[in-house]
Amino acid sequence: MAQRAAQQRIAVFGAGSRGRIYADLISTHSQGALSVVAIAEPRPDWRNQTADAHGVAQNGRFESWESLIAAGVLDDVDAVINTTPDHDHVHSALPVIDAGLPMLLEKPMASNAADVARLATAAADQNAAPVWVAHVLRYTTFFERVHELVRNGAVGDVMAVDHAENIAHWHFAHSYVRGNWGSSVGSSPMILAKCCHDLDIISWILDEPFATASSVGSLGSFNSANEPEGATDRCTDGCTAAHCLFDARPFYGRAGDRWPLNILTLEPTAEARLAALPTSRYSRCVYRCDNDVPDRQASIFTTESGVTVSLSITGNSHTEGRRLRIDGTRGTIVARFDHVDPSIEVMTHGVTATSRESVDLSGGHGGGDTGIIETMASTLLTGTTPPSSTIATAVPSHMAALAAEHARLTATVVDVAAFTRTAFQN
């Protein structure tokens, strides 16, 4: 690893949405102590715009993470931010771990159990550099507060957890039908890609691994059976379906430049997006896509101590957000991680009055994006504030998600410990 300097030099693998967010946060939350000096991104326009924004020299711009590594850049940087596509995470992360460099690795850290085990084994050396798996919800004041309440005995011994991941209909259509995560083979199973966040939070709060997993779910709405009259392969091919919720033209043709609008084009205008739509994956009819991930899934887990955990995912929610309920021997916590009623309510058994806290969720992922970058900066600059979300701590959530997906596909109850052991033995 390069010797620690006054200014830490960062290489970024991937200048898509997540890579650009982290790069921008480095610039705005490290008081100039961290700087992006190399970027790998296959799309020239995206690579150059991101590089220009951070003053990256021409010799620090690469078409791929492979060419960046081949050029010896890992010998001249202090850390890596890895936001490559899901299927590239393992292959791009292993050389960074081998080089002894700290890394922020986007979740999910791998798409299958064998690769999760490969990463965990590679990072198991006690002298290995820190790796932050981007379970950014751990770094929000919201979930830190829930964690604190449970660990301090607010509900007594936890008996049951009920967690709902409500994905707004437009979000599911964008990401899990038309977008990068519509195919479990091409990316990751939906429960892993979307909910390793959630399973990580639950495992962290309970401080114990999952023991069993069962799951049901299917693709119920975003398929050809629900295709409206007048539909075409693309919304831009003369589609005449009346009042379609998922017509790409009004959705991506709106004013603004926030996610997900900024996924289509670098130019932040409705005109540019409408011009790009006819050849973009985001104009495809949501009822004629090649998506195969379920748009509703319900999973039941148990922990080693017998806590029951239910996780429900829907891709047809009216609003976006998470709701977490924790029931224990002394009380109940209901936590609402959304922008309608962001709050944490604690109810104590036998007591009429309740305690209710409103929580600020401003910032990406409720402040978690900023939180993880600030933690990373602190570690790189001072050696303090070790990561909460390491490869080792991410193994239980990833294995639980993959075990649940296996349970869904095979209609079985999966022993998560045995599932994990098999992955590490292969």
C-alpha positions in Angstrom: 0.0 0.0 0.0 1.2 3.5 -0.8 2.6 5.3 2.2 0.0 7.5 4.0 0.4 11.1 2.9 -1.2 14.4 3.9 -3.6 14.0 1.0 -5.0 10.6 0.3 -5.2 9.6 -3.4 -8.4 7.6 -4.4 -9.0 5.5 -7.5 -12.6 5.0 -8.6 -13.7 1.9 -10.4 -17.0 2.8 -12.2 -18.4 6.3 -12.9 -22.0 5.4 -12.8 -24.5 6.7 -10.3 -22.9 5.3 -7.2 -19.4 6.0 -8.3 -20.2 9.6 -9.0 -22.0 10.0 -5.7 -19.1 8.7 -3.7 -16.6 10.7 -5.7 -18.6 13.9 -5.1 -18.9 13.2 -1.4 -15.2 12.7 -1.1 -14.7 16.2 -2.5 -17.3 17.8 -0.2 -16.7 15.9 3.0 -13.0 15.5 3.4 -11.9 19.2 3.5 -9.6 18.5 0.6 -7.8 15.7 2.4 -9.0 13.1 -0.1 -8.8 13.5 -3.9 -9.8 11.3 -6.8 -6.8 10.8 -9.0 -7.8 7.9 -11.3 -11.1 6.8 -12.8 -12.0 3.6 -14.7 -15.2 3.8 -16.7 -16.0 2.2 -20.1 -18.3 5.0 -21.3 -16.1 7.9 -22.5 -18.5 10.7 -21.9 -19.2 9.5 -18.3 -15.6 8.9 -17.6 -14.5 12.3 -18.9 -17.2 14.3 -17.2 -16.5 12.7 -13.9 -12.8 13.1 -14.3 -13.1 16.7 -15.4 -15.2 17.4 -12.3 -12.5 16.1 -10.0 -9.5 17.4 -11.9 -8.2 13.9 -12.9 -5.3 14.1 -15.3 -5.5 12.4 -18.7 -3.2 9.7 -17.6 -5.5 8.9 -14.8 -8.5 8.0 -17.1 -9.0 4.4 -18.0 -11.5 2.4 -20.0 -11.7 -0.4 -17.5 -10.6 -1.4 -14.0 -8.4 -4.0 -15.7 -6.5 -1.4 -17.7 -6.2 0.8 -14.5 -4.6 -2.1 -12.6 -2.4 -3.1 -15.5 -1.0 0.5 -15.6 0.2 0.1 -12.0 -2.1 2.6 -10.5 -2.7 0.5 -7.4 1.0 1.2 -6.5 0.3 5.0 -6.5 -3.0 5.4 -4.6 -4.1 5.1 -1.0 -7.6 3.6 -1.4 -10.1 2.4 -4.0 -13.8 3.0 -4.4 -15.3 0.0 -6.3 -18.7 0.6 -7.9 -18.4 -1.8 -10.8 -21.4 -3.8 -11.9 -22.4 -6.6 -9.5 -20.9 -9.4 -11.6 -17.5 -7.6 -11.6 -17.3 -7.0 -7.9 -15.3 -10.1 -7.0 -12.8 -10.0 -9.9 -12.1 -6.3 -9.4 -12.0 -6.4 -5.6 -9.5 -9.3 -5.2 -6.5 -7.4 -6.8 -7.2 -4.5 -4.5 -7.3 -6.7 -1.4 -4.1 -8.5 -2.6 -2.4 -5.0 -3.0 -3.3 -4.2 0.7 -5.3 -1.2 -0.2 -8.4 0.0 1.8 -11.5 -0.2 -0.4 -15.2 0.9 -0.4 -17.0 -2.0 -2.2 -20.5 -1.4 -3.4 -23.1 -3.9 -2.3 -23.8 -6.6 -2.9 -20.2 -7.5 -2.6 -20.8 -10.7 -4.8 -23.7 -12.2 -6.7 -23.4 -15.8 -5.5 -22.4 -17.8 -2.4 -19.1 -19.1 -3.8 -17.9 -15.6 -4.6 -19.0 -14.3 -1.2 -16.8 -17.0 0.3 -13.9 -16.1 -2.0 -13.9 -12.5 -0.9 -14.3 -13.4 2.8 -11.4 -15.8 2.6 -9.2 -13.2 0.8 -10.0 -10.5 3.4 -9.6 -12.8 6.4 -6.0 -11.9 7.1 -5.9 -10.0 10.4 -3.4 -7.6 8.7 -5.6 -7.0 5.7 -6.5 -3.4 4.9 -10.1 -2.3 5.8 -12.9 -2.9 3.4 -16.2 -1.0 3.7 -19.0 -2.9 2.2 -21.5 -0.3 1.2 -24.2 -1.3 3.6 -24.8 2.5 4.1 -27.9 2.1 6.3 -25.6 1.2 9.2 -24.2 4.8 8.9 -27.5 6.6 9.2 -28.6 8.2 12.5 -31.9 6.5 12.0 -30.7 2.9 12.2 -27.9 3.7 14.6 -30.7 4.9 16.9 -32.8 1.7 16.5 -29.6 -0.3 17.1 -28.9 1.6 20.3 -32.4 1.2 21.6 -32.4 -2.5 21.1 -28.9 -3.0 22.5 -29.9 -0.9 25.6 -32.9 -3.2 26.3 -35.8 -1.0 25.1 -37.8 -4.0 24.1 -36.2 -6.6 26.4 -35.3 -9.8 24.7 -36.2 -9.7 21.0 -38.8 -12.3 20.0 -39.8 -11.3 16.5 -38.9 -8.9 13.7 -41.1 -7.8 10.9 -39.5 -5.8 8.1 -41.1 -4.4 4.9 -39.1 -3.1 2.0 -41.6 -1.1 -0.1 -40.3 -0.3 -3.5 -42.3 2.3 -5.3 -43.8 1.0 -8.6 -41.8 3.5 -10.7 -38.6 2.5 -8.9 -39.1 -1.2 -9.5 -39.9 -0.6 -13.1 -36.7 1.5 -13.5 -34.3 -0.7 -11.7 -35.7 -4.2 -11.6 -37.5 -4.4 -14.9 -35.9 -2.1 -17.5 -32.7 -1.5 -15.5 -29.5 -3.3 -14.5 -31.1 -5.6 -11.9 -33.9 -7.0 -14.0 -32.1 -10.3 -14.7 -30.9 -12.4 -11.8 -28.4 -14.0 -14.1 -27.0 -10.8 -15.5 -26.7 -9.1 -12.1 -27.9 -10.5 -8.7 -31.1 -12.0 -7.3 -33.4 -9.2 -6.3 -33.5 -10.1 -2.6 -29.7 -9.8 -2.6 -29.3 -6.7 -4.7 -32.0 -4.8 -2.9 -32.3 -6.3 0.5 -28.8 -7.3 1.6 -29.1 -3.8 3.1 -32.1 -4.9 5.2 -30.8 -8.3 6.2 -27.6 -6.6 7.3 -29.4 -4.2 9.5 -31.5 -6.9 11.1 -28.4 -9.1 11.7 -26.5 -6.1 13.1 -29.4 -5.2 15.5 -29.9 -8.8 16.7 -26.1 -9.4 16.9 -26.6 -13.0 15.8 -26.6 -14.9 12.4 -29.6 -16.4 10.6 -30.3 -20.1 11.1 -33.0 -21.0 8.5 -34.5 -19.4 5.5 -37.7 -20.0 3.5 -39.2 -17.8 0.8 -42.0 -17.5 -1.7 -42.4 -15.0 -4.5 -43.0 -14.5 -8.2 -43.2 -12.1 -11.1 -46.8 -11.2 -10.9 -47.3 -7.8 -12.6 -44.4 -6.9 -14.9 -45.0 -9.6 -17.5 -46.7 -10.1 -20.8 -50.0 -11.3 -19.2 -50.6 -7.8 -18.1 -49.7 -6.1 -21.3 -52.3 -3.4 -22.2 -53.9 -3.0 -25.6 -51.9 -1.0 -27.9 -48.5 -1.8 -26.3 -45.4 -1.9 -28.4 -41.8 -3.2 -27.7 -40.9 0.4 -26.8 -42.9 3.3 -25.5 -41.3 5.3 -28.3 -42.5 2.9 -31.1 -45.9 4.4 -31.4 -47.4 2.9 -28.3 -51.1 3.7 -28.0 -51.8 2.1 -24.6 -54.1 4.5 -22.7 -53.1 5.8 -19.3 -50.1 3.5 -18.8 -48.4 4.1 -15.5 -45.1 3.1 -17.0 -45.0 5.2 -20.2 -41.4 6.2 -20.4 -42.0 9.4 -22.2 -43.7 11.4 -19.5 -41.6 9.8 -16.7 -38.2 10.5 -18.1 -39.3 13.6 -20.0 -40.0 15.4 -16.7 -38.0 18.5 -15.6 -35.2 17.9 -13.2 -31.9 16.1 -13.0 -32.1 13.9 -9.9 -32.0 10.1 -9.8 -33.3 8.2 -11.7 -33.5 10.9 -14.4 -29.8 11.4 -14.4 -29.2 7.7 -15.3 -30.2 8.2 -19.0 -28.0 11.1 -20.1 -25.2 13.4 -18.7 -27.0 16.4 -20.1 -29.6 17.2 -17.3 -32.5 18.2 -19.6 -35.8 16.6 -20.5 -35.0 17.2 -24.2 -31.8 15.2 -24.0 -33.5 12.3 -22.2 -36.3 12.2 -24.7 -33.8 12.2 -27.6 -32.0 9.3 -26.0 -35.0 7.2 -25.1 -35.6 5.5 -28.5 -32.3 3.6 -28.2 -32.3 3.3 -24.4 -33.2 0.3 -22.3 -35.4 2.6 -20.3 -37.9 3.0 -23.2 -38.7 -0.7 -23.3 -42.3 -1.7 -22.5 -42.2 -3.0 -18.9 -44.5 -5.9 -20.0 -42.2 -7.0 -22.7 -38.8 -6.9 -21.0 -36.4 -9.8 -20.3 -36.8 -9.4 -16.6 -37.0 -12.5 -14.4 -36.8 -11.3 -10.8 -39.9 -11.5 -8.6 -41.9 -8.3 -8.1 -43.2 -9.6 -4.7 -41.3 -11.8 -2.3 -41.9 -12.9 1.3 -39.3 -14.6 3.4 -39.1 -16.1 6.8 -35.9 -16.5 8.7 -35.0 -17.7 12.2 -31.9 -16.9 14.2 -29.9 -19.3 16.3 -31.7 -18.2 19.4 -35.1 -18.6 17.8 -36.0 -15.1 16.9 -38.4 -15.1 13.9 -37.8 -12.6 11.2 -40.1 -11.8 8.3 -39.0 -9.8 5.3 -41.5 -8.7 2.7 -40.6 -7.0 -0.6 -43.0 -5.4 -3.0 -42.4 -3.8 -6.3 -45.9 -2.3 -6.5 -45.8 0.2 -3.6 -47.4 3.6 -3.9 -44.7 5.1 -1.8 -41.0 4.3 -1.2 -39.6 3.3 2.1 -38.9 0.7 4.8 -40.9 -0.2 7.9 -39.3 -2.1 10.7 -41.2 -3.6 13.7 -39.3 -5.3 16.6 -41.3 -7.0 19.3 -39.7 -8.1 22.6 -40.4 -9.3 26.1 -40.7 -5.7 27.4 -41.9 -3.6 24.4 -42.2 -2.9 20.7 -40.3 -0.6 18.4 -41.9 0.6 15.1 -39.4 2.4 12.9 -40.5 4.1 9.6 -37.7 4.8 7.3 -39.5 6.9 4.7 -40.2 10.5 3.7 -43.9 10.4 4.7 -43.4 9.8 8.5 -39.8 9.3 9.3 -40.0 8.2 12.9 -39.1 5.7 15.6 -41.8 4.9 18.2 -41.1 2.9 21.3 -44.0 1.3 23.2 -43.3 -0.3 26.6 -45.6 -3.2 27.7 -48.0 -2.1 30.5 -47.4 1.6 29.8 -50.0 3.7 28.0 -47.7 6.5 26.9 -45.3 6.0 24.0 -42.0 7.6 23.0 -41.8 8.9 19.5 -38.8 10.5 17.8 -38.9 12.2 14.4 -35.6 11.6 12.4 -34.0 13.6 9.7 -33.5 11.5 6.6 -32.0 14.1 4.4 -29.1 13.0 2.1 -28.6 9.9 0.0 -30.0 6.8 1.8 -31.1 8.9 4.7 -27.6 10.2 5.3 -25.9 6.9 5.0 -24.0 7.8 1.8 -22.4 10.7 3.6 -21.9 8.7 6.8 -19.9 5.9 5.1 -17.6 8.4 3.2 -16.9 10.3 6.4 -16.0 7.1 8.2 -13.8 6.1 5.4 -12.1 9.5 5.4 -11.5 9.4 9.1 -9.9 5.9 8.9 -7.7 6.9 5.9 -6.5 10.1 7.5 -6.2 9.2 11.2 -6.4 5.4 11.4 -9.4 5.7 13.7 -13.1 4.9 13.2 -12.8 1.3 11.7 -15.6 0.3 9.4 -18.8 -1.1 10.8 -19.7 -2.9 7.6 -16.8 -5.1 6.6 -16.6 -8.1 4.3 -16.8 -10.3 7.4 -19.9 -8.6 8.8 -21.6 -8.7 5.4 -21.3 -12.5 5.0 -24.4 -13.3 7.2 -26.7 -11.0 5.2 -25.5 -12.1 1.8 -25.7 -15.8 2.7 -29.2 -15.3 4.2 -30.4 -13.5 1.1 -28.9 -16.2 -1.2 -30.3 -19.0 1.0 -33.7 -17.4 0.8 -33.5 -17.2 -3.0 -32.5 -20.9 -3.1 -35.4 -21.6 -0.9 -37.8 -19.7 -3.2 -36.6 -21.6 -6.3 -36.6 -25.0 -4.6 -39.6 -24.6 -2.3 -37.5 -25.8 0.6 -36.4 -24.5 4.0 -32.7 -23.9 3.9 -30.2 -24.4 6.7 -28.2 -21.1 6.4 -25.2 -22.4 8.3 -25.0 -25.5 6.1 -25.5 -23.4 3.0 -22.6 -21.1 4.1 -20.3 -24.0 5.0 -20.8 -25.5 1.5 -19.9 -22.2 -0.1 -16.7 -22.0 1.9 -15.7 -25.6 1.3 -16.1 -25.4 -2.5 
